[in-house]
């Protein structure tokens, strides 16, 4: 039985094969896992922005018909001045749970997905609020795959609407 140098010379050629196979299998799986984590974080942020739109809409239907003295004399059913500031503040509260959240862009479009900004509302009009916020993806490698090659930033938009069931009496 010859167990000499011939068997030792064949082993070193196979030593790195397991490591190479590990790298070939591990890197795509790890990248996939990172992308799943980034997608989960992105969808969570998307739900928060949609919730901010619902909160802002609910605040709008309460604030718009409220007493003008509480909002610096801004007329009833007008989304401007202090009234608008309070509605934006209501939208900002849910967004504060996100890291690095900017002040959201709040609009009152007349149609779903619209880009206009309505100011005046009447009784029983549909109050539609659109909240747009920028989300910065942070997971390494996955941010370029999921959120784009440049800067890793996604624009998230939520929209909600409710009827303006304002008061049918005047303020003194």
N, C-alpha and C positions, 0 to 999 in steps of 0.2 A: 504494500500500500504506500503510495507516494503522496504524502501530505506536505510536501515541501513548498518551495517558493512559487510554484506555478499557481496554486490556489490563492495565494496572497496577491498576485499581480492582477487578478481579475476583479477583486473586491473594490479597490479604489475607484475604478471607473463607474461604479454604481452608487457611490456614497452620496452624491448630490441629487440623485434622481428623486428621492422622497421629498427633499426640500423644494425642488422645482415643482413637483406635482402639488405640494402644499400651496405654494405661491400661486400657481395657476388656478387652483380651486378657491383659495381664500380671498384674493383681491376682488374678483367679481362679486362674491357673496358679501364681502364687507362693504363694497360700494353700494350694492343693492340695499343692505341694511341701513346705511347712512341716508340713502334716498327715501326709504320708508319713514325714517325718523323726521326728515325735513318735510315730507308730504303731510305727515301727521301734525306737525307744528303749523304748517301753512293752512291746513283745513281748520285747525282750532282757531287761528287768527281770523279766518274767513267767517266762521260762526260768530265770533265776538263782534266783528264789524256789522254783520247782519243784525245781531242783537242790539248794537248801538243804534241802528236805524229804527228798530222797533221802539226803543226807549225814547229816542228823539221825537218820533211821531206821537207817542203818548204824551210827551211833554208839550208838544206843539198844540195838540187839541185842548190842553188845559190852559196853556199860557196865552194863546192867541185871543180868546174871548175874555180874558181876565181884566180886572180894573186897571185903567191906564195910569193911575197914580203910582202903582207898584213898578211901573216900567218907564219912568221918566217922561210920562205924557205921550208915549207912542200910542197912536190910535188903535182901537179894538180891531182885531182880525188883520193886523199888518205884521208881517214877518220882517221887521227891521229894528234897528237900534237895540235897546236892552232886551226886548222880547227875543230877537234873533240870538243875542249873546247867551241868554238862558237856555235856549234850545240847543245851541252848540255845546254848552257846558254839560247838558244832559247826555249828549252823544259822546262826550269825552270821558265820562265816568267809566263806562264799560271798557273803553279802549285803554284806560290806565293800567289794566292788567297785563298788557303787552309790554315787552321790552322796547325801549327806544320809540315809543309811539309819538308821531307828530300830531299837531292839532288837526283834526279831521276837516275835510271840506264838506260842508253841509249845504245842500240845495233843496229847493222845493219845485221839482219839475211838474209840468202840467200833464205829461203822459209818462207811462212806464218806460224807464230807460232814457228819458229825455235829458237834454243838456241845458234847457232854459232854467230860469230861477224866478219863480212866481213870488210875488210880495203880498198881494191882497187876496183875502179869502172871505167868502160869504157864509152865512149859516147853511148848514147841510152840504157844503162843498167838500170834496174829497181832499184831505190834506195828505200829500205824498212827500215823504222826506227821503232824500238820497244821501248816504254817508259814504265818502270815499277816503281811504286811508292808505298810506304806503307802509308796506311790511318788509323789513330787512331780513332775509334768510341768513342764518348764521352757521349752519352745519357745514364743516369743511368738505370740499369736493362735491357734495350733494347740492350746495347752493348754486353752483354753476349749471348743474344738470337740471334741477327742478325750477329754479327761479331766473335763469337766464345767465348768459356769459358775462354781461357787463354788470357790475355793482351788486348783483344778487338781490334786486328789489322788485317786489310785486305790488301792483296796484289792486287793492281789494275794494269792492263796492257792495253795499247793502242798501236795500230799498224797502220801505214799508208805507202803508197808507191806512188812514182811518177817516171816517166822516167827522166834519167839524160840527159837533153838537153843542154849539155855544149857547150861552144864556139868552133868553128872550126878553131880558129887562135891561134897562140902562143904568149906568153908574152916575152918581151925583158929583 
